[in-house]
Amino acid sequence: MRFEVLGPVRVRSDDGSVAPLAPRPRALLAALIASAGQLVSAERLIAELWPEGAPATAGPALQVHASALRKVVGDRLSSTAGGYALHAGELDADEFEATGDLGLWRGPAYEGGGGGPIVEAAAARLTELLLATRRDWVDRELAAGRPVLAELRAWVAAEPAAEPLVERLMLELHRAGRSADALDVFDATVAVLRSYETEAGPGLTALAAGIRRRDPTLDRPAPGLPGSRSRFIGRRAELDRAHALAGETRLLTVTGPGGSGKTRFAYELAREVATEYDTVVLVELAGYATADATRFAAAAGVRDEPGVTAIEALSRHLGNRRALLVVDNCEHVRAQAAATVDDLIGAVPGLRVLATSREPLGVPGEALWPLPGLTPADAVRLFGERVAAARGGTGLRPAELAPAAELCRRLDGLPLALELAAARLRSLPLAAVTGRLDELIGTAPLARHRTMRATIDWGHDLLDETQQALMARLSLFAGPFDADAAGRVQGADALDPLAQLRDRSMVGWDGTHYRMSETIREYAAEHLSTGDPARARFVALWLDRLATPPPPDGPAHTAWLASMAAAHPSVLAAIDWSLTAGDPADGLTLAAAMWWFWWISGQMAEGRGHLRRALDAAPSEPSAARARALRAAAALARNSGDLAEARRLGEQGLATFRLLDDRAGVLAALNNLLITAQGQGDYQDSLAYGFEALELAEAAGDARMIAAGLNNTAGTLRCLDRLDEAGPLFERALTAFRAIGEARGEAAALTNLGIVARRRGSAAMSGDYMRRSLAIYTELGITEGQLDAIEGLAQLEPPERALTLLAVAERERAALGSAIFTPDEVRDRDEAEKTARSALTTEEVARAYRTANGLSLAATVELLQ
C-alpha cells in the first residue's frame, strides 16, 4: 500500500488502484500522514476536520470517518483512548525527500486534504522543499549546459511569487537575448507580490537593474572561455547571421584587421552557442610561434601519450561529443593552424571550429565572416560607454553627440580605435581629439588597418619618453604580466608609467594582471630596438622566477601551475631569444627549469622539443645547466614512453653531474635512472643505481633523497618478487617521508606497502594502507595517486565491483594521459581485470561497465572512503 500527498491525497493498493475516499475521511488521512505516525488526540483531529468550527456531533462523526478510513487502510490505523495514529509505511513524500525526484509531484501538496493547521504546515514545508529542489535542479542543468527555459516558465506560471525561480527565469531569458521578456517577468512578479502586500526582495530587484544596464557579469558562463570584462555592445544582427552560418559549416573564420573586435565577437558567439555543445575548447595562439596539434591538445588539457599522435589523443579525448573549438589569433601561424584545423575536422566528426584571423585559413569548406566596423549607432554607444569609464561615470554630453558620431565614422567603427580615442577624453576636450585624428587620418577614405595604425600612432605620440619605452618593452610579454615584472623589464619603477598606459587603453587590466592586446603588442614590438637591454632583463626575470623549485604538492602547487600556464608563452619567448640572439646557456637553464610544468601538464613532446633545441644550441662543455637539462629531457622521454632515449640522456646527465662533483645532481640522476631501468625490465642495473643513490644519500645525511631512494629501490625489489626485502624498505621510506613532512611521498609509500601486503595475503592490511593513501592523495588533489590507490583497492573487491573500479581508473587514466608505468603494477592490474571478467557473466560485465560510466572520480573516491 502506498500513500500519496504530492498532489491529491490518496491511497494506492498493491495492484495500483486508487481507493475512493469521501472528503472528511480524506482530511483525516491527510492529518494523520502529516503527523508522521504520532498519536493525535480526538480534539486536535476535530479542529483539523472542521477548521471553520466543529458541529455538536463532531465526536461521533470523527468515529464514523475513522471507520470509513479503516476500511481502506486496515490495521495501519490504530486508535486508543488518547486518539488516533497512522503507520503509513510507503509514502511518496518520503521518497521525494530521499531522492529529489520531481516526477513524483502531481499537483499542490496535500491537495484535497482539508485546510486544518496540521495539514497546512506539512504542505508548506513540502512546498518549500519543492522550490529548493527545483532551484537545485535548474542549477545542475545549467551547469551541465542543458536548456531549462520551458520548465522555468511552467513553474513560475504556477508559482509567480517564487522569487528564486523567477530570478533564474529572468537570467536565462536575458542570456538568450530576450532582456525585454525578462523585465516583463519582473514586472509581473512585482505586481503579484504587491497583491500579497509585500515587495520584491533585494536580489530580484538588483537582477532587474543589472539586466537594464546590461551588466557583463550576468553573461552566460561558458567553460573554457574567459569571462567578459565589459559590456558587449551592438553586433546583434551580425551574431545572429554568424550563428546561422556556423550551423552550416565545420569551420567559420572571423576575419578583419587588427582592432576590429574579432576575438570579442568570436567569444560572444561561442558563449551564445555553448549550450549546443558538450564541450568548448579555447586555443589561444597569440604569443606562440607554432600552431601544431600539440598546442591544440595542450589547450584542451590533453596530455601527451606514448606512441599516440596529438591528433589521435585529441580525437580520443573529444570522442563522439559535439565540440566547439575556438582558435584565436591565427594570422602569424596561419599555414600551420590551417593544417592542424584541417586534420582535426577530418578526425573528429562532432567538431566545429570557430577561428579568428586577419586572413582566411584556406581550409576546404571554410566559411568566412568578414567583420565590419560597428554600425554608426553602436559605435556611438560603445564610444559613449568608454568615455564614461574614462571620465569617472560622466558620459557624452548632448553637445558632444554630433561630433562623437562624426569621430566614430572617421574611425570606421573599429572598437579598439574607439577605446583609444575615448581614453584621451580624460584630459582633452572632444574637439581636440577630433582635430588631432583629422591630422593623422586626413579626409580621404583609408583601409581599416591604416585607420587603426593612425589611431595607435596618435596615442603613442602623446606618451612621454618613459611611457613610450615601457610600452615597447612590455611587448616582450606574450601573455599577462604583473607590475613587478613590468618594472623588471623597464629597469626602474614602472607603476606610474604603467598606470598612464592603462589610462590610455594601451594596456589592459583584469584586476590581477596587465596585458596588451595583440594589435597594440605588435605595434609596440616595432618600437623595441634590437639592442635594448630590456631583452636581457626579460630573460633575467624568468631566470629568477624559475630558480626556486615548484612546491611539491597541495594548493601552493596548484597555484604555481596556474601561474606557469599564464607565463608559458612569455617564458618560451625568453627561451627563443636566448637561443637565437642572447646567451644560449640562459635558454638552456630556462628550458631545464620548465620541465616539471611540461611533465605535470602533459606537454612532454613540446618540452622535449625545447630541451633538444636548447641542448643543441648551448655550449657542449659540462655545466650545471646542461646536466639539469639532460636530466629533465630524460624524465620527459621516460614519461613519453621512449625508455631507450631516457636511458641515454639519463646516463649523459649522470656523467655530467659526476664531472661537476654535484652530489645533489648525482642523487637525482641515479634515482631517475633507477626508474627508467626498472621500466625497461633491467632490474640488475636498476638496483645498482638505487643502492648507490642510497649509499650517497645516507653519507650526506640527505633525508629527502634517503626517503626517495628507499621507496624507489624497494619498488625494483618488489618487481623481482623479493617482498621480504622490499617490505622493510617501504616501511623505512614511509617513516622517512613522515619525518620530513612530505605527504606525497608518504602516500606513495602507503600504496606500495598495500601492494606488498596484498601479495602476502593480508587483504585487510592492504585495504588499510590503500585507503590511507587515497585519503592523502585526495586531500592533495593528486589524481594520478588517487588512481593508484583505487586500482589497489579494486584488487581486494568481489569481481563485479573490482571490474567497475578498474574501469573507472582506466577511463580517468586515459583522460589524464597517465598510464601505469611500473612493470609489476601493470601485470597485477591486467591479471585483476582478467580474473574479474572470467568470474562474471556477460550481463554482469556489461553492468559493471554501466555502473562505471555513472561514477565520477569524486564519487568513486567517496564510495571507497
PyMOL commands that set and color helices and strands:
alter all, ss='L'
color gray80, all
select helices_A, chain A and resi 23-34+42-49+58-76+92-99+102-104+117-143+149-158+163-175+179-195+202-212+216-218+236-246+262-276+293-299+310-318+331-347+376-390+398-410+415-424+430-441+448-461+465-474+483-490+495-503+518-526+534-545+554-580+584-593+595-600+604-617+624-639+643-659+663-680+683-700+703-719+723-740+743-759+763-780+783-794+799-816+823-838+842-853+857-864
alter helices_A, ss='H'
color red, helices_A
select strands_A, chain A and resi 2-4+10-12+77-80+83-86+90-91+251-255+279-284+323-328+351-357+367-370+508-509+514-515
alter strands_A, ss='S'
color yellow, strands_A
deselect
rebuild
show_as cartoon
